[in-house]
């Protein structure tokens, strides 16, 4: 039986398959680059996709990132990519067992989610387990802190904790009158781990202190509170803490301190979902914290999670 005529056909099919695999692999790499862009653009952080490029005008950086997103979108809609995705879907229907065998352990153990609605895109799920939340109940605070009690609270806190609180002002002269008007900036320090600046205001209907904004820095960074850290881990931490504030805008000051204190083991705590200290993408430690009703360690009810693992069951 003559098989010489079949070899060019087999080689052609193999070359076509390799080209399609390469196409999807390259597309996957581009999409991974874009995963964090929407949130960072909303928070006006620059140089997301171009870390080695410094733009003189922030608007230029914004336009550049949006342009990259448009290019990837056009690539996904292109004829060759759509045909490749269609063929891949048909292959999955014919041989689902072979594809399922390569799924990660997390995908096997996670409960399947319902199909997302148009208002809730699949790429950014808002699902959270009912037994977990970003903050414990406000009932755990006996009495919310008020403006006239801030100075005494800071003094007592510093006497009984290794982490420290201080009123921050641009100059020493301003520190003397810092508590006479709000907002007030407070510096929270975990030695050799993180420095966090909190902008404190008061609720509109009372003198109860609330946290309006939070920014994290490295312990040895000498930067003002209104700037941002030079390190990705502290930028990610600032973003996560901002989500905590947004989840409960009127949360008492003491509750926010409870969250901040849970970061003492930031660089050694394993993620409760994937079991890693550093994430696969970006090599960032678990900057997220989930307060769990069902924690195996009641004395430490906080679960550490990477930003990409926050929505896992």
C-alpha positions in Angstrom: 0.0 0.0 0.0 1.5 3.4 -1.1 1.5 5.9 1.8 3.7 8.5 0.1 0.6 10.5 -1.0 -0.7 10.6 2.5 2.4 12.2 4.1 2.0 15.7 2.7 -1.6 15.7 3.8 -0.6 14.5 7.3 2.1 17.2 7.5 -0.3 19.8 6.3 -2.8 19.0 9.0 -0.1 18.8 11.7 1.3 22.2 10.7 -2.1 23.7 10.7 -2.8 22.4 14.2 0.5 23.7 15.5 -0.2 27.1 14.0 -3.6 27.2 15.7 -2.2 26.2 19.0 0.5 28.9 18.7 -2.2 31.4 17.8 -4.3 30.6 20.9 -1.3 30.5 23.2 -0.2 34.0 22.0 -3.8 35.3 22.4 -3.9 33.8 26.0 -0.7 35.6 26.9 -2.2 38.9 25.6 -5.4 38.4 27.6 -3.4 37.7 30.8 -1.7 41.1 30.4 -5.1 42.8 30.3 -6.7 41.1 33.3 -5.9 43.9 35.7 -6.1 46.8 33.3 -9.8 47.8 33.8 -9.5 48.3 37.5 -6.2 50.1 37.3 -7.5 52.4 34.7 -10.4 53.3 36.9 -8.1 54.1 39.8 -5.9 56.2 37.4 -2.8 54.1 37.9 -0.4 54.4 35.0 2.1 52.2 33.1 0.1 49.0 33.5 1.1 47.4 30.2 4.2 49.4 29.7 6.2 49.4 32.9 9.4 50.5 31.2 7.8 53.5 29.6 7.3 56.8 31.3 4.7 59.1 29.7 4.8 62.8 30.4 1.1 63.1 30.1 -1.2 60.6 32.0 -3.8 60.9 29.2 -1.2 59.4 26.8 -0.9 56.3 29.1 -4.6 55.9 29.3 -5.0 56.1 25.5 -2.2 53.6 25.0 -3.8 51.1 27.3 -7.2 51.5 25.8 -5.6 51.1 22.3 -4.0 47.8 23.4 -7.4 46.5 24.6 -9.0 47.4 21.3 -6.3 45.6 19.4 -6.8 42.4 21.4 -10.5 42.7 21.0 -10.1 43.0 17.2 -7.8 40.0 17.2 -10.3 37.9 19.1 -13.0 38.9 16.5 -10.8 38.1 13.6 -11.7 35.3 11.2 -8.7 33.0 11.9 -9.2 33.2 15.7 -13.0 32.6 15.5 -12.5 29.6 13.3 -9.9 28.2 15.6 -12.1 28.7 18.7 -15.0 27.1 16.8 -13.0 24.0 15.9 -11.7 23.8 19.5 -15.2 23.8 20.8 -16.2 21.1 18.4 -13.2 19.0 19.5 -14.2 19.4 23.1 -17.7 18.1 22.3 -16.3 15.1 20.6 -13.7 14.3 23.3 -14.7 16.1 26.6 -12.9 13.5 28.8 -9.5 14.2 27.3 -9.8 18.0 27.9 -11.2 17.6 31.4 -8.2 15.6 32.5 -6.0 18.7 32.3 -8.1 21.0 34.4 -6.6 22.3 37.6 -7.3 20.8 41.0 -9.1 24.0 41.9 -11.5 23.6 39.0 -12.3 20.0 40.1 -13.1 20.9 43.6 -14.9 24.2 43.0 -18.7 24.2 42.8 -19.8 25.2 39.3 -21.3 28.7 39.1 -24.5 29.7 37.4 -24.2 31.3 34.0 -23.6 35.0 34.4 -26.2 37.5 33.3 -25.3 40.3 30.9 -25.1 42.7 33.9 -22.6 40.5 35.6 -19.7 39.6 33.2 -18.1 36.3 33.7 -14.6 37.8 33.8 -15.4 39.8 36.9 -17.7 37.7 39.1 -19.1 39.3 42.2 -19.9 36.0 44.0 -18.9 35.6 47.6 -19.5 32.6 49.9 -22.3 33.4 52.3 -20.1 32.4 55.3 -17.4 34.9 54.4 -17.1 38.7 54.2 -14.5 41.4 54.0 -15.2 42.7 57.5 -16.6 41.2 60.7 -19.9 42.5 62.0 -19.9 46.0 63.5 -21.5 44.5 66.6 -18.0 43.3 67.6 -17.1 47.0 68.4 -18.5 48.0 71.8 -18.6 51.7 70.9 -17.5 53.4 67.6 -14.7 55.9 68.1 -15.6 59.6 68.1 -13.5 62.6 67.2 -12.9 63.8 70.7 -11.6 60.3 71.7 -9.0 59.8 68.9 -6.0 61.1 70.7 -6.6 58.9 73.8 -7.4 55.9 71.7 -4.1 56.2 69.8 -2.2 56.5 73.1 -3.8 53.4 74.6 -3.4 51.5 71.4 0.3 52.1 71.2 0.8 51.1 74.8 -0.8 47.7 74.2 0.2 46.8 70.6 3.5 46.2 68.7 1.9 47.9 65.7 1.7 51.7 66.1 -0.6 54.5 65.2 0.5 58.2 64.7 -1.1 61.4 63.5 0.6 62.4 60.3 1.1 66.0 59.1 3.4 67.5 56.5 5.2 69.5 59.1 5.7 69.3 62.9 4.1 72.6 63.4 0.8 71.4 61.9 0.8 68.3 64.1 -0.1 70.4 67.2 -3.4 71.5 65.6 -4.1 68.4 63.5 -7.0 67.1 65.6 -8.8 70.5 65.5 -10.2 69.9 62.1 -11.0 66.9 59.8 -10.1 65.0 57.7 -7.1 63.7 59.7 -4.4 61.4 58.3 -3.2 58.6 60.6 -0.2 56.4 59.9 -0.5 52.7 60.9 2.8 50.8 61.0 3.5 47.1 61.1 7.3 47.0 61.6 9.3 45.7 58.6 6.1 44.8 56.8 3.9 47.8 55.8 3.0 51.4 56.5 -0.6 52.4 55.8 -1.9 55.9 55.7 -5.6 56.3 56.6 -7.6 59.4 55.8 -10.2 59.8 58.6 -13.4 61.7 58.4 -16.7 61.7 60.3 -20.1 60.4 59.5 -22.5 63.2 58.3 -25.0 62.5 61.0 -22.6 62.2 63.9 -19.1 62.6 65.2 -18.2 59.0 64.7 -14.9 58.5 62.9 -14.9 56.6 59.6 -12.1 55.8 57.2 -12.4 57.6 53.9 -9.3 56.2 52.1 -6.3 53.9 52.6 -2.9 53.8 50.9 -0.2 51.2 51.6 3.6 51.6 51.3 6.7 49.7 52.0 8.1 50.1 55.5 11.1 52.1 54.3 9.4 54.2 51.6 9.4 57.9 52.4 6.4 59.0 50.3 3.5 61.3 51.1 0.0 59.7 51.7 -1.5 61.1 48.5 1.1 59.3 46.3 1.4 55.6 45.6 4.0 52.9 46.4 6.7 52.0 43.9 6.2 48.3 44.6 3.4 46.2 43.0 2.6 44.3 46.2 1.7 47.5 48.1 -0.2 48.9 45.1 -2.3 45.7 45.0 -2.7 45.9 48.8 -4.0 49.5 48.5 -6.5 48.4 45.9 -7.8 45.5 48.1 -8.1 47.8 51.2 -10.1 50.3 49.0 -12.5 47.5 48.3 -12.8 46.8 52.0 -13.7 50.4 52.7 -16.2 50.4 49.8 -17.9 47.3 51.2 -18.8 49.1 54.4 -18.3 52.9 54.1 -19.5 53.5 57.6 -17.4 50.8 59.3 -16.0 51.9 62.6 -12.3 52.9 62.7 -11.6 49.9 65.1 -12.8 47.4 62.5 -10.5 48.7 59.8 -7.6 48.4 62.3 -8.6 44.8 62.8 -8.2 44.1 59.1 -4.9 46.0 58.9 -3.5 44.0 61.9 -4.1 40.7 59.9 -1.3 41.7 57.5 1.5 41.0 60.0 2.2 37.7 58.1 1.7 39.3 54.7 4.8 37.7 53.2 4.7 34.3 54.8 0.9 33.4 54.9 -0.3 30.9 52.4 -3.4 31.6 50.3 -6.3 29.6 51.7 -7.5 28.7 48.2 -4.4 27.7 46.1 -2.0 27.1 49.0 0.8 29.2 47.5 2.5 32.2 49.1 3.2 34.0 45.8 0.6 34.0 43.1 1.4 32.5 39.7 0.7 35.8 38.0 2.8 38.7 39.2 4.3 36.8 42.1 2.3 38.8 44.7 1.6 37.5 48.2 -2.0 37.1 49.4 -3.1 40.8 49.8 -6.8 39.8 50.3 -8.4 39.0 53.6 -11.7 37.2 54.1 -13.3 37.1 57.6 -14.8 33.7 57.9 -17.6 32.4 60.2 -16.3 28.9 59.7 -12.5 29.4 60.2 -10.7 26.3 61.6 -8.8 28.6 63.9 -11.3 30.7 65.9 -8.5 32.8 67.4 -7.5 33.8 63.8 -10.7 34.1 61.7 -8.9 35.7 58.7 -8.3 33.8 55.5 -5.5 35.1 53.3 -6.2 35.1 49.6 -4.5 36.3 46.4 -6.5 38.9 44.5 -7.2 36.3 41.8 -8.6 33.8 44.4 -10.9 36.2 46.2 -14.1 34.9 44.5 -13.3 31.2 44.9 -15.6 29.1 47.1 
